[in-house]
Every structure is written in C-alpha cells, then in structure tokens.
Amino acid sequence: MTMEIGGLILNFGTLGFVVAFAYISARATEKYRKSNPPKSSLSRDGIEERLQQARVTVK
C-alpha cells in the first residue's frame, strides 16, 4: 500500500514538473517571437535582410 502511494506521489510530481517546464518553455518562446529577433542567415529572407542592411550601411 505504501509503495503504491509513493509511486503515485512520484508520478504526479514528475508530471507536475513536466507540465511546469513545458509552460515556462512555451512562454519563453512566445516572448522571443514577439521581440522580433533577427532571422537566420541561412534562410532566404534572412540573407536578403542582412544584404539590405549592408547596402544601407555602405551608402
């Protein structure tokens, strides 16, 4: 009986940790997306963005 209770406590503790970590991760990702981060230099629009910035700097 006590082993079953201990197992339930550990399972809910682990599940609670996973849910909390997922929530925190989702909030951090949402905050990062809203901050308008620079695009990857490997993407087509990221390269165009960097080239445009370079052209403005040179002029």
C-alpha positions as CSV (number, residue, x, y, z in Angstrom):
1,M,0.0,0.0,0.0
2,T,2.7,2.5,0.9
3,M,4.6,1.6,-2.3
4,E,1.6,2.4,-4.3
5,I,1.1,5.8,-2.6
6,G,4.8,6.5,-3.1
7,G,4.6,5.7,-6.7
8,L,1.6,7.9,-7.2
9,I,3.3,10.8,-5.5
10,L,6.4,10.3,-7.7
11,N,4.3,10.1,-10.8
12,F,2.3,13.2,-10.1
13,G,5.5,15.0,-9.0
14,T,7.2,14.1,-12.3
15,L,4.1,15.0,-14.3
16,G,3.8,18.3,-12.5
17,F,7.4,19.1,-13.3
18,V,7.0,18.3,-16.9
19,V,3.8,20.5,-17.2
20,A,5.5,23.4,-15.4
21,F,8.6,23.1,-17.6
22,A,6.5,23.0,-20.8
23,Y,4.5,26.0,-19.7
24,I,7.7,28.0,-18.9
25,S,9.3,27.0,-22.2
26,A,6.2,28.0,-24.2
27,R,6.1,31.4,-22.5
28,A,9.8,32.0,-23.2
29,T,9.3,31.0,-26.9
30,E,6.3,33.3,-27.2
31,K,8.3,36.2,-25.6
32,Y,11.2,35.6,-28.0
33,R,8.9,35.6,-31.1
34,K,7.3,38.8,-30.1
35,S,10.7,40.5,-29.6
36,N,11.2,40.4,-33.4
37,P,14.6,38.5,-33.3
38,P,16.9,38.6,-36.3
39,K,16.2,35.9,-38.9
40,S,18.6,33.1,-39.6
41,S,21.4,33.9,-42.0
42,L,20.7,30.5,-43.7
43,S,17.1,31.5,-44.7
44,R,16.4,33.3,-47.9
45,D,14.7,36.3,-46.3
46,G,17.4,36.4,-43.6
47,I,20.1,36.7,-46.3
48,E,18.1,39.5,-48.0
49,E,17.6,41.3,-44.7
50,R,21.4,41.3,-44.0
51,L,22.2,42.4,-47.5
52,Q,19.8,45.2,-47.3
53,Q,21.3,46.3,-44.0
54,A,24.8,46.1,-45.6
55,R,23.7,48.3,-48.5
56,V,22.2,50.9,-46.2
57,T,25.4,51.0,-44.2
58,V,27.6,51.4,-47.3
59,K,25.6,54.3,-48.7
